[in-house]
Amino acid sequence: MFSCCHGDLSEEEDDAMFFSDDENKATSIIDPGNVLIPEVVTHLCKFLGVKDVKQCRLVCESWNYGAIPVLQERTYTTLRLYSKNYSDDHPERWTGLVERLQFHPNDIRLYSANLNASTLPPTDINIFPTVTNVKSIFVEFFSDPGWEQELCYQILLSSAPTLENLQFVLGDPTQDFSPLCDTVFPRLKQAVIEYCQEPRYTCNVTIGRLIMEDFTNLECLQVEGRLLLGISKAGELSMLPTSLRSLIVAEEVNANVMKCLLDISVPLRKLTLQFIYLKNDANRVYQLPLLLYKLLKKHSSTLEELKFYMKWAKDNVELEWKLPVFPVMKDLTIGNNFWFRKVEFETGLIWGPLESEKFGRIDYKVCFPRLESLTVTTGTEDFSSLAVFLPPEDSELRVAESVRKVSLSSLSHPNHYTVARANLYAELLEIFPNARDSITFT
């Protein structure tokens, strides 16, 4: 799962960053002017842990000045926009929020009231200072539209010129983001959009507009497949920013979602599908192998990292899959491979009146000539489903010299699989000689 950057402080530690120098007069009589100038203090603090940096702040005003930029860069500020520590009539209920924003943090986390928390009374958002130069924002929306959302939008808009990472967790699939539309986020590189409730299959127009029109330099997008399906139905999925290089499709990827992904025209370097959902829904499940092949074929010339995980349902069927050639692939991860064990790999072309693909057993020099890392989880108690990734013994080009790391995972290993495990390990050493020190079983 792409998520936003995490800070080094817990909520309790975060509170400690607001010490004033007046509280430390005993040490503030030291004049560091002839010892360390603030610029040097700032540089030295970059090599210290957060707790040590906060101790440097307590030496004197000059050291405090030098240490603050490092704290602003490393720490996050949490704003809980609901009742927690103070009752509604407590005179200091807003003090903590204001102080945190005044610190001008690099990373802000905004939480509106959820179903188990009481909302704060309405307030004038003008009491909160304007924040700038924020690089990372996490926003959790649960409450109905009100001053909390207005404050969130105010922070997002003021941070638009510098924001690099943005994550939304939404409780309402119809959340209106029109206040943010028509505001360009020129430095935004990573965006994550999640739902706590099942989204409707209608397009969230404002989310689509943000992604397609305002995230102009977006490089990595993590979003639920159902939202992409809604955007596709509105005819907008082909308008993804040309800067996009990495796509993570969360939750269930059924045949409908897989088909809509074919509308993506931007050449991807990284693709993650969580999860390919093997549920026989009006026989659409039988379309998954062809749709997956078309999707991967479309991006095969640029894909460097591919991860997908299989998720089965009670009425699942075993399908036959095909994979194209990946000339630049470096990292391949397949989860729950038990449902992906009938696989043929594209191994070349047969030329004639009609061009057709030739498929067969895996040949790493053809299928994955630059592969460096292979990770496979079987979801079973044996290793039989891994045979698809082992070239035939009579293959002249069985060795995959480019692979440096092999990781295999399965369920618990009964004792009678010890011999099979040893035999498999010996075979892997033969196929991946340069991964000798990194072949792992878990």
C-alpha positions as CSV (number, residue, x, y, z in Angstrom):
1,M,0.0,0.0,0.0
2,F,1.5,4.4,-1.5
3,S,0.9,6.3,1.7
4,C,2.1,9.7,3.0
5,C,5.4,10.2,4.9
6,H,5.3,9.4,8.7
7,G,7.0,11.7,11.2
8,D,9.3,10.9,14.1
9,L,7.0,12.1,16.9
10,S,4.1,10.5,18.6
11,E,1.2,12.8,19.6
12,E,2.6,13.1,23.1
13,E,6.1,13.9,21.9
14,D,4.6,16.4,19.4
15,D,3.2,18.4,22.4
16,A,6.7,18.8,23.7
17,M,7.9,20.9,20.8
18,F,6.3,24.1,22.2
19,F,8.7,24.7,25.0
20,S,9.7,28.3,25.4
21,D,13.2,29.6,26.3
22,D,11.8,31.3,29.4
23,E,11.3,27.9,30.9
24,N,15.1,27.3,30.7
25,K,16.6,30.5,32.0
26,A,19.2,28.5,34.0
27,T,20.9,27.4,30.8
28,S,20.0,30.4,28.6
29,I,22.7,32.5,30.3
30,I,25.3,30.7,28.2
31,D,26.3,32.8,25.2
32,P,27.0,30.4,22.3
33,G,28.0,33.2,20.0
34,N,31.7,32.2,20.2
35,V,30.9,28.5,20.2
36,L,28.4,27.7,17.5
37,I,26.6,30.0,15.1
38,P,22.9,29.0,14.3
39,E,23.7,27.8,10.8
40,V,26.2,25.3,12.3
41,V,23.6,24.2,14.9
42,T,21.1,23.6,12.1
43,H,23.6,21.4,10.3
44,L,24.6,19.4,13.3
45,C,20.9,18.8,14.3
46,K,20.4,17.0,11.0
47,F,22.6,14.2,12.4
48,L,20.6,13.9,15.7
49,G,17.4,12.2,16.7
50,V,14.3,14.2,17.3
51,K,14.6,14.0,21.1
52,D,18.2,15.3,21.0
53,V,17.2,18.1,18.7
54,K,14.5,19.2,21.1
55,Q,17.2,19.2,23.9
56,C,19.3,21.5,21.7
57,R,16.4,23.9,21.6
58,L,16.5,24.3,25.4
59,V,20.1,25.5,25.5
60,C,19.3,29.1,24.5
61,E,17.5,31.3,22.1
62,S,20.2,31.0,19.4
63,W,20.3,27.2,19.5
64,N,16.5,27.1,19.5
65,Y,16.6,29.2,16.3
66,G,19.0,26.8,14.7
67,A,17.2,23.6,15.8
68,I,13.6,24.7,14.7
69,P,14.1,24.2,10.9
70,V,15.2,20.6,11.5
71,L,12.1,19.9,13.7
72,Q,9.9,21.5,11.1
73,E,11.3,19.3,8.4
74,R,11.1,16.0,10.4
75,T,8.0,16.2,12.6
76,Y,4.4,16.1,11.9
77,T,1.6,18.1,13.4
78,T,-1.7,16.3,14.3
79,L,-4.9,18.4,14.3
80,R,-7.9,16.5,15.8
81,L,-10.9,18.6,14.9
82,Y,-13.2,17.0,17.4
83,S,-13.6,17.0,21.2
84,K,-10.9,15.0,23.0
85,N,-9.1,16.7,25.8
86,Y,-11.4,19.7,26.5
87,S,-15.1,20.1,27.0
88,D,-17.0,22.4,24.7
89,D,-17.0,25.3,27.2
90,H,-13.3,25.0,28.0
91,P,-11.6,28.4,27.2
92,E,-8.4,26.7,25.9
93,R,-10.1,24.2,23.5
94,W,-8.6,26.0,20.5
95,T,-5.2,26.8,21.9
96,G,-3.5,23.6,21.0
97,L,-4.7,23.7,17.4
98,V,-3.5,27.2,16.9
99,E,-0.1,26.6,18.5
100,R,0.4,23.6,16.3
101,L,-0.3,25.5,13.1
102,Q,1.9,28.4,14.3
103,F,4.8,26.0,14.3
104,H,4.7,25.9,10.5
105,P,5.1,22.1,10.1
106,N,6.3,20.2,7.1
107,D,3.7,17.4,7.6
108,I,0.1,18.0,8.7
109,R,-2.5,15.4,9.7
110,L,-6.1,16.5,9.9
111,Y,-8.8,14.3,11.5
112,S,-12.4,15.3,11.5
113,A,-14.9,13.7,13.8
114,N,-15.8,10.0,13.2
115,L,-18.8,8.1,14.3
116,N,-17.4,7.6,17.8
117,A,-16.3,11.1,18.5
118,S,-18.2,14.3,19.3
119,T,-17.8,17.3,17.1
120,L,-16.4,20.6,18.3
121,P,-18.8,23.6,18.3
122,P,-18.7,25.9,15.3
123,T,-15.9,28.4,15.2
124,D,-14.5,31.2,13.0
125,I,-11.6,29.6,11.0
126,N,-10.0,33.0,10.9
127,I,-8.6,32.4,14.4
128,F,-6.2,29.8,12.8
129,P,-3.0,31.1,11.2
130,T,-2.3,30.5,7.5
131,V,0.3,27.8,7.0
132,T,2.7,27.7,4.0
133,N,5.5,25.5,2.8
134,V,3.8,22.3,3.8
135,K,5.0,19.3,1.9
136,S,2.8,16.5,3.1
137,I,-0.9,16.5,4.2
138,F,-3.1,13.6,5.4
139,V,-6.8,14.4,5.6
140,E,-9.5,12.2,7.1
141,F,-13.0,13.4,6.4
142,F,-15.9,11.9,8.4
143,S,-18.0,14.7,9.6
144,D,-20.7,16.6,7.7
145,P,-19.7,19.7,5.8
146,G,-18.9,22.5,8.3
147,W,-16.1,24.6,9.7
148,E,-13.8,21.5,10.0
149,Q,-13.9,21.0,6.2
150,E,-13.5,24.7,5.6
151,L,-10.3,24.7,7.7
152,C,-9.0,21.6,5.8
153,Y,-9.7,23.3,2.5
154,Q,-8.0,26.5,3.7
155,I,-4.8,24.5,4.6
156,L,-4.8,22.6,1.4
157,L,-5.2,25.7,-0.7
158,S,-2.5,27.7,1.1
159,S,-0.2,24.7,0.7
160,A,-0.9,24.1,-3.0
161,P,2.3,25.7,-4.2
162,T,4.6,23.4,-2.1
163,L,2.6,20.3,-1.4
164,E,4.3,17.0,-2.6
165,N,2.3,14.3,-0.9
166,L,-1.5,14.2,-0.3
167,Q,-3.7,11.5,1.2
168,F,-7.5,11.5,1.5
169,V,-9.4,9.0,3.6
170,L,-13.1,9.6,3.0
171,G,-16.2,8.5,4.8
172,D,-18.6,9.8,2.1
173,P,-18.1,8.7,-1.5
174,T,-19.9,11.8,-2.7
175,Q,-17.5,14.2,-0.9
176,D,-17.5,17.6,-2.7
177,F,-14.0,18.9,-3.5
178,S,-15.1,21.7,-5.7
179,P,-13.4,24.3,-3.4
180,L,-10.1,22.8,-4.4
181,C,-10.8,22.5,-8.1
182,D,-9.2,25.0,-10.5
183,T,-6.2,25.3,-8.0
184,V,-3.1,23.8,-9.5
185,F,-0.8,21.7,-7.3
186,P,2.4,22.0,-9.3
187,R,4.7,20.0,-7.0
188,L,2.3,17.2,-6.0
189,K,4.0,13.9,-6.8
190,Q,2.1,11.3,-4.7
191,A,-1.7,11.1,-4.1
192,V,-3.6,8.5,-2.2
193,I,-7.5,8.4,-2.2
194,E,-9.2,5.9,0.1
195,Y,-12.7,5.2,1.3
196,C,-14.0,3.9,4.6
197,Q,-17.3,3.1,3.0
198,E,-18.0,1.4,-0.2
199,P,-18.0,4.0,-3.0
200,R,-20.9,4.2,-5.4
201,Y,-20.3,3.3,-9.0
202,T,-21.1,6.9,-10.1
203,C,-18.2,9.1,-10.8
204,N,-17.1,11.5,-8.1
205,V,-16.7,14.5,-10.5
206,T,-14.6,16.7,-8.2
207,I,-12.1,13.9,-7.4
208,G,-11.8,13.2,-11.1
209,R,-11.2,16.9,-11.9
210,L,-8.5,17.2,-9.2
211,I,-6.6,14.2,-10.5
212,M,-7.0,15.0,-14.2
213,E,-6.7,18.7,-14.2
214,D,-5.1,20.0,-11.1
215,F,-2.4,17.4,-10.2
216,T,-0.4,18.4,-13.2
217,N,2.9,16.7,-12.2
218,L,1.5,13.7,-10.4
219,E,3.9,10.7,-10.5
220,C,2.3,8.1,-8.2
221,L,-1.4,7.6,-7.7
222,Q,-3.1,5.1,-5.3
223,V,-6.8,4.8,-5.7
224,E,-9.6,2.3,-5.4
225,G,-10.6,0.5,-8.6
226,R,-14.2,1.4,-8.1
227,L,-13.4,5.1,-8.2
228,L,-11.3,4.6,-11.4
229,L,-14.3,2.8,-12.9
230,G,-16.5,5.8,-12.1
231,I,-14.0,8.2,-13.7
232,S,-13.8,5.9,-16.7
233,K,-17.6,5.9,-17.2
234,A,-17.4,9.7,-17.3
235,G,-14.8,9.4,-20.1
236,E,-12.0,11.0,-18.2
237,L,-9.6,8.2,-17.4
238,S,-7.6,8.8,-20.6
239,M,-6.8,12.3,-19.3
240,L,-4.4,11.2,-16.5
241,P,-1.4,13.5,-16.2
242,T,1.4,12.5,-18.6
243,S,3.8,12.6,-15.7
244,L,2.2,9.6,-14.0
245,R,4.6,6.7,-13.7
246,S,3.2,4.6,-10.9
247,L,-0.4,3.3,-10.3
248,I,-1.7,1.3,-7.3
249,V,-5.2,0.0,-7.7
250,A,-6.5,-0.8,-4.3
251,E,-9.3,-3.1,-3.2
252,E,-11.0,-5.5,-5.6
253,V,-10.1,-5.5,-9.3
254,N,-12.9,-7.3,-11.1
255,A,-13.4,-7.7,-14.8
256,N,-15.2,-4.3,-15.0
257,V,-12.4,-2.5,-13.3
258,M,-9.7,-4.3,-15.3
259,K,-11.5,-3.3,-18.5
260,C,-11.5,0.3,-17.6
261,L,-7.8,0.3,-16.9
262,L,-7.3,-0.3,-20.6
263,D,-8.3,3.4,-21.1
264,I,-5.1,4.5,-19.4
265,S,-2.8,5.9,-22.2
266,V,0.1,7.0,-20.0
267,P,3.0,4.5,-20.2
268,L,3.4,3.1,-16.6
269,R,6.6,2.1,-15.0
270,K,5.1,0.6,-11.8
271,L,1.7,-1.1,-11.5
272,T,0.2,-2.8,-8.5
273,L,-3.2,-4.5,-8.5
274,Q,-4.8,-5.3,-5.1
275,F,-6.6,-7.7,-5.6
276,I,-7.5,-9.4,-8.8
277,Y,-10.9,-10.7,-7.6
278,L,-11.7,-14.2,-8.8
279,K,-15.5,-14.2,-8.3
280,N,-17.7,-15.7,-11.0
281,D,-19.9,-12.7,-11.6
282,A,-22.2,-13.4,-14.5
283,N,-19.3,-15.3,-16.1
284,R,-17.2,-12.0,-16.3
285,V,-14.5,-13.7,-14.3
286,Y,-13.6,-15.7,-17.5
287,Q,-12.6,-12.4,-19.2
288,L,-10.0,-11.6,-16.6
289,P,-7.1,-13.5,-18.2
290,L,-7.5,-11.7,-21.6
291,L,-8.0,-8.3,-20.0
292,L,-4.9,-8.7,-17.8
293,Y,-2.9,-9.8,-20.8
294,K,-4.1,-6.7,-22.8
295,L,-3.4,-4.4,-19.9
296,L,0.1,-5.7,-19.3
297,K,0.9,-5.9,-23.0
298,K,0.0,-2.2,-23.4
299,H,2.5,-1.2,-20.8
300,S,5.1,-4.0,-21.1
301,S,7.7,-1.9,-22.9
302,T,8.0,0.5,-19.9
303,L,6.9,-1.6,-16.8
304,E,9.8,-1.9,-14.4
305,E,7.8,-3.1,-11.4
306,L,4.7,-5.3,-11.4
307,K,2.8,-6.5,-8.3
308,F,-0.5,-8.3,-8.3
309,Y,-2.3,-10.4,-5.8
310,M,-5.1,-12.9,-6.4
311,K,-8.2,-13.0,-4.2
312,W,-10.5,-16.0,-4.5
313,A,-14.2,-16.4,-3.8
314,K,-16.2,-19.5,-3.0
315,D,-17.4,-19.9,-6.5
316,N,-14.0,-19.2,-8.1
317,V,-12.7,-21.3,-11.0
318,E,-9.1,-22.0,-12.1
319,L,-8.2,-19.9,-15.1
320,E,-5.5,-20.0,-17.7
321,W,-3.4,-16.9,-17.9
322,K,-0.9,-15.5,-20.3
323,L,1.9,-12.9,-19.8
324,P,3.7,-10.8,-22.4
325,V,7.4,-10.2,-22.6
326,F,8.7,-7.5,-20.2
327,P,12.0,-6.2,-21.6
328,V,12.8,-3.8,-18.7
329,M,11.0,-5.5,-15.8
330,K,13.2,-5.5,-12.6
331,D,10.8,-6.4,-9.8
332,L,8.0,-9.0,-10.1
333,T,5.7,-9.9,-7.2
334,I,2.7,-12.3,-7.4
335,G,0.6,-13.0,-4.3
336,N,-1.5,-16.1,-3.8
337,N,0.0,-17.7,-6.8
338,F,-2.1,-20.9,-6.2
339,W,-4.8,-19.3,-8.4
340,F,-2.2,-18.2,-11.0
341,R,-0.4,-21.5,-11.7
342,K,-1.7,-22.2,-15.2
343,V,0.4,-19.7,-17.0
344,E,1.9,-19.4,-20.4
345,F,4.6,-16.9,-21.2
346,E,5.1,-15.1,-24.5
347,T,8.4,-16.4,-25.8
348,G,8.7,-15.0,-29.3
349,L,6.9,-14.4,-32.6
350,I,6.1,-16.7,-35.5
351,W,6.3,-14.9,-38.8
352,G,4.1,-15.8,-41.7
353,P,1.0,-14.5,-43.5
354,L,-0.4,-13.6,-40.1
355,E,1.7,-12.6,-37.1
356,S,0.8,-14.5,-33.9
357,E,2.3,-14.7,-30.5
358,K,4.0,-17.9,-29.4
359,F,3.5,-18.9,-25.8
360,G,5.1,-21.6,-23.6
361,R,7.1,-22.3,-20.5
362,I,9.0,-19.4,-18.9
363,D,12.3,-18.4,-20.4
364,Y,13.9,-15.6,-18.3
365,K,16.2,-14.4,-21.0
366,V,13.2,-13.8,-23.3
367,C,10.4,-13.0,-20.9
368,F,12.3,-11.1,-18.2
369,P,15.8,-10.3,-19.5
370,R,16.5,-7.7,-16.8
371,L,14.6,-9.1,-13.8
372,E,16.4,-8.5,-10.5
373,S,13.8,-9.5,-7.9
374,L,11.2,-12.3,-7.9
375,T,8.7,-12.6,-5.0
376,V,6.0,-15.3,-5.0
377,T,3.5,-16.4,-2.3
378,T,1.8,-19.7,-2.9
379,G,-1.0,-19.7,-0.4
380,T,-0.7,-23.4,-0.1
381,E,1.2,-25.9,2.1
382,D,3.4,-27.1,-0.8
383,F,5.5,-25.6,-3.6
384,S,3.8,-27.2,-6.6
385,S,2.3,-23.9,-7.7
386,L,5.9,-22.5,-8.1
387,A,6.7,-24.8,-11.0
388,V,5.4,-22.2,-13.4
389,F,8.4,-20.0,-12.6
390,L,11.0,-22.8,-13.2
391,P,12.2,-23.2,-16.7
392,P,12.2,-26.7,-18.2
393,E,15.2,-28.8,-17.3
394,D,16.1,-29.3,-20.9
395,S,16.2,-25.6,-21.7
396,E,19.5,-24.4,-23.0
397,L,19.0,-21.0,-21.5
398,R,17.7,-22.0,-18.1
399,V,20.0,-19.8,-16.0
400,A,18.7,-16.3,-15.1
401,E,21.8,-14.4,-14.3
402,S,20.1,-11.0,-13.9
403,V,18.1,-12.1,-10.8
404,R,19.7,-11.0,-7.5
405,K,16.9,-11.7,-5.1
406,V,14.3,-14.6,-4.8
407,S,11.7,-14.7,-2.0
408,L,9.2,-17.5,-1.7
409,S,6.4,-17.7,0.9
410,S,3.8,-20.4,1.6
411,L,1.7,-21.7,4.5
412,S,3.2,-23.8,7.2
413,H,5.5,-26.5,6.0
414,P,4.6,-30.1,7.1
415,N,7.6,-32.3,7.9
416,H,7.1,-34.5,4.8
417,Y,7.8,-31.4,2.6
418,T,11.3,-31.1,3.9
419,V,12.8,-33.1,1.0
420,A,10.7,-31.2,-1.5
421,R,11.9,-27.9,0.0
422,A,15.5,-29.0,-0.2
423,N,15.1,-30.1,-3.8
424,L,13.5,-26.8,-4.7
425,Y,16.3,-24.8,-3.1
426,A,18.9,-26.7,-5.1
427,E,17.0,-26.1,-8.3
428,L,16.7,-22.4,-7.5
429,L,20.4,-22.2,-7.0
430,E,20.9,-23.6,-10.4
431,I,18.5,-21.2,-12.1
432,F,19.4,-18.1,-10.1
433,P,23.1,-18.4,-9.3
434,N,23.5,-14.7,-8.5
435,A,20.7,-14.8,-5.9
436,R,22.6,-17.5,-3.9
437,D,22.8,-15.2,-0.8
438,S,19.2,-13.9,-1.0
439,I,17.0,-16.9,-1.7
440,T,14.5,-17.0,1.2
441,F,11.7,-19.3,2.3
442,T,9.1,-18.0,4.7
